[in-house]
Amino acid sequence: MKNLKLNSLATDLNKEPPRSPRTMLGGYVILARCVDKCRSFLAGKNGEYNYWPCSLCEELEAFTGVDHEYMKDFIATGASDEEVAEWFNDHSKIKSKSEKTKWNHKIRDMRISEMPEQAQEFLEKYIQENLPTHPPVHVWFDVFDIEEKRI
């Protein structure tokens, strides 16, 4: 039987998108979105969204050292956003608020031209196919917010 608390917290990603990668949780951009996708995956409501592999969640894991499978196990308990934020910060190798702030700004403001070549090539094609009438895409997070109709 699925955890009822987890199920009640899981967004149905067939009906609405996860939170923007810009949304802060526990002092990090991306984390709230990864939590939404993980909960929905665990509840079987993830639609076309992947918890893993996911380029955003991979960036968060690489920076903090928090393993996505370990985080998934904690989220599966039905933990609230506040509990996830506290757990995540306890398990993150990043303890300096200024280090988090600097990374948040760097990742949130990352221009596509600053990304690895393979990611640039993927996004070039992805934007043309999925956002054909889009406003200009200035930074990586714009792709998500334009596609999910936040901007």
N, C-alpha and C positions, 0 to 999 in steps of 0.2 A: 504494500500500500504506500502510495506517495505521501511524503510529508505534507500535511494540510497547510501548515504555516508557509512552507516554501511555495506551494501551489498558489496561495493567496497573494504572495509577493511577486510572483512571476507575471511579467507583462506578456500578453498574447502578441507576439511579434508578427503574427499573421494579420493583425488588425492595426497595430501601431508600431512605430519604430522604437528602438531603445533610446535612452537619453543621448543627447549630443556628446561627442567626445570632449567638448569644452566644459561640460558639467563637472564640477569639483565634488569629490568624495574623499574624505580622509586626507585632504590636502593635495590630492593628485587629480589632474585631468585624466581622462580615459577610464579611470577605475569604475565610475558609476555605470558607464556603458558596458564594460566587461561584466560587471555584476548582473546587469539586466540580461545580457545574452546568456550568461551561465545559468541563472535561475530559469529562464525560458527553455534552455536546452534540457535541463534536468526535469522540468515539468512537461516536456514534449510540446512546447508551444513556441519553438524558435523559428518556424517558417523557413525562410531562405537564409536566415542569419546563422553564422557559425560562431560558436564560442571559441573553438580551437580547430584548425589554425585560424588566426586573425592577426593581421598586421599590427593593429593598434594594441591588442593584448600582448603580442610578442614584444613590442617596444616597452610596455610597462614592466613585463617580466624581466627583460634584459637590464633595465635600469635598477629595479628594486631587488632582484634576485628572488622574488616570491614565485614559487613554482605554481603554474596554472592548475595542475592536478591537485595539489595540496589545497589551493584556494577553493577549487570546486568541491572538495570534500567538506570544507568548512561551510560553504554556502548551502550545501545539501542539508545541513542541519536545520535550515529555516531561519538563519541569522538575519537580523534586520540590517538596514544600511549602516546604522551607528555601530552595531556589533562587528560588521564586516570591516568598517573603517578602522576600528580599534585593533582588531585582529591583524589586519593588513599592515598597519604601522608597527605593531609588535614584531612582525615577521620580516619586515623590509630591512635591507641592509642600509638604507638611507635614514639617517637620524637627524640630519641638519635641515632645519626649515629653509635656510637659504639655498641649499642644494636642490631641494624639491622645487622651490620657486623658480630657480634658474632653469631646471629641466622643463617645468610646466611651460614657461615662456618659449623655450627653444622648440619644444615639440608642437605646441599650439600654433606657433608662428612659422613653422617650417614650410618654406616654399617648395613646390614640386621640383624646381631646379636644384634644390639642395639635397634631394633624396638620392639614394643609390640608382645607378643607371637602369637596372632592371625594373625598379619601381616606377621610374619616370616613363619607361616604355609601356608598362602595363597601364598606368593612369592615362597616358595620352590616348590610347585606344578605348579605355573604359569610359572616359569623359565623352568622347565622340559618340559612342554607342548608347550611353545611358543618360547623358545630360545634354542632348543635342541643342536645346534652346536655352541653355543655362546662362546665368549672368557669368561674368568672368570668374574663373577659379584662381584665387590668389594664393591660398595656402591649402595644405593637405586636408585639414578639417572641413574646409568649404565643400569638398566633394560629398561628405556625409550629410552636412546640413542642407545643401542644395537638393540632393537626392531625396532627403526625408522631409523636404518642404518647410524647413525652419528659416531659411533665408531665400 
